């Protein structure tokens, strides 16, 4: 995994976290920043699972 792949996956995760926060507004004990971090973690997990099952080739990112 190269640096641009890591950055791309992190950006996808941030965007997904922001979208999730706007879709589910209201009292959330975790807050905006934690929701974005969960999105980043989810993007990295999706990339790992996708590579294990052959859905993503080397150099491609989820999203």
Buried (B, 14 or more C-beta within 10 A) or exposed (E): EEEEBEEBBBBBBBBBBBEBBEEEEEEEEEEEEEBBBBBBEBBBEBBBEBBEEEEBEEEEBBE
